[in-house]
């Protein structure tokens, strides 16, 4: 068996370049998910604050890792929802602290204690 190529020319066609995946895309998705969870968990105020802050941080990191150097739409929406979740949760904490100091709340608590006693 002869291993010669008989001087044939081979045509090489380069493959088209595959688009690179944006490394910030996964962080943008995570920011969006955490923003949604932050809004949905506003009744659990401290959980909403934690989720919102992490969502904001992930949106910022997503922008810095993006190949285009700008923030993706998902990261922007995630940041807005995260900020909104944090603001609502902090507002609920302030409102409940102010409500607990009101005379109406004190009267309701006194009636409850008279009715059921303390443990």
C-alpha positions as CSV (number, residue, x, y, z in Angstrom):
1,X,0.0,0.0,0.0
2,X,1.3,3.4,-1.0
3,X,1.0,6.3,1.4
4,X,1.6,9.0,-1.2
5,X,-1.0,11.6,-1.9
6,X,-0.3,11.9,-5.6
7,X,0.3,15.7,-5.3
8,X,-3.4,16.4,-5.0
9,X,-4.4,19.7,-3.6
10,X,-6.8,19.9,-0.8
11,X,-9.2,22.8,-0.5
12,X,-9.7,23.9,3.1
13,X,-12.8,26.0,3.9
14,X,-12.6,27.6,7.3
15,X,-15.7,27.1,9.5
16,X,-17.7,30.3,10.3
17,X,-16.9,31.7,13.7
18,X,-19.3,30.8,16.4
19,X,-20.8,33.6,18.4
20,X,-19.3,33.8,21.9
21,X,-21.7,33.4,24.8
22,X,-21.9,36.5,26.9
23,X,-20.5,35.6,30.4
24,X,-22.8,38.1,32.0
25,X,-26.0,36.5,30.6
26,X,-26.4,34.0,33.4
27,X,-25.9,36.7,36.0
28,X,-28.6,38.8,34.3
29,X,-31.0,35.9,34.5
30,X,-30.2,35.3,38.1
31,X,-30.7,39.0,38.8
32,X,-34.1,38.9,37.2
33,X,-35.2,35.8,39.1
34,X,-34.0,37.3,42.4
35,X,-35.8,40.6,41.6
36,X,-39.1,38.7,41.0
37,X,-38.6,36.7,44.2
38,X,-37.9,39.9,46.1
39,X,-41.2,41.4,45.0
40,X,-43.1,38.2,45.8
41,X,-41.6,37.8,49.2
42,X,-42.3,41.4,50.5
43,X,-44.4,40.0,53.3
44,X,-41.2,38.3,54.6
45,X,-39.4,41.6,54.8
46,X,-35.9,40.5,55.7
47,X,-35.9,37.8,53.0
48,X,-37.0,40.3,50.5
49,X,-34.2,42.7,51.5
50,X,-31.6,39.9,51.2
51,X,-32.9,38.7,47.8
52,X,-33.1,42.3,46.5
53,X,-29.6,43.3,47.5
54,X,-28.2,40.1,46.0
55,X,-30.2,40.8,42.8
56,X,-28.8,44.3,42.6
57,X,-25.3,43.1,43.1
58,X,-25.7,40.4,40.4
59,X,-27.1,43.0,37.9
60,X,-24.0,45.2,38.5
61,X,-21.6,42.3,38.1
62,X,-23.5,41.2,34.9
63,X,-22.9,44.6,33.4
64,X,-19.2,44.5,34.2
65,X,-18.8,41.0,32.7
66,X,-20.8,41.7,29.6
67,X,-18.9,41.6,26.3
68,X,-20.7,44.7,25.0
69,X,-20.0,46.7,28.2
70,X,-23.6,47.6,28.7
71,X,-26.3,46.1,30.9
72,X,-28.7,43.6,29.3
73,X,-32.4,44.2,29.4
74,X,-32.9,41.3,31.8
75,X,-30.3,42.7,34.2
76,X,-31.9,46.1,34.0
77,X,-35.4,44.7,34.8
78,X,-33.9,42.5,37.6
79,X,-32.2,45.6,39.1
80,X,-35.4,47.6,39.0
81,X,-37.5,44.8,40.5
82,X,-34.8,44.2,43.2
83,X,-34.7,47.9,44.1
84,X,-38.5,47.9,44.2
85,X,-38.6,44.8,46.4
86,X,-36.1,46.4,48.9
87,X,-38.0,49.7,49.0
88,X,-41.3,47.9,49.7
89,X,-39.8,45.7,52.4
90,X,-38.1,48.6,54.1
91,X,-41.3,50.6,53.8
92,X,-43.2,47.8,55.5
93,X,-40.7,47.6,58.3
94,X,-41.0,51.4,58.9
95,X,-44.8,51.3,58.7
96,X,-45.1,48.3,61.1
97,X,-42.7,50.0,63.6
98,X,-44.7,53.2,63.4
99,X,-48.0,51.3,63.7
100,X,-46.7,49.4,66.8
101,X,-46.2,52.7,68.6
102,X,-49.7,54.0,67.8
103,X,-52.3,54.1,70.6
104,X,-54.8,52.1,68.5
105,X,-52.4,49.2,68.3
106,X,-51.6,49.4,72.0
107,X,-55.4,49.3,72.8
108,X,-55.9,46.3,70.5
109,X,-53.0,44.5,72.2
110,X,-54.3,45.3,75.7
111,X,-57.7,43.9,74.7
112,X,-56.1,40.8,73.4
113,X,-54.0,40.3,76.6
114,X,-57.2,40.8,78.7
115,X,-59.1,38.3,76.6
116,X,-56.5,35.5,76.3
117,X,-53.9,36.4,78.9
118,X,-50.2,36.1,78.6
119,X,-48.3,32.9,78.6
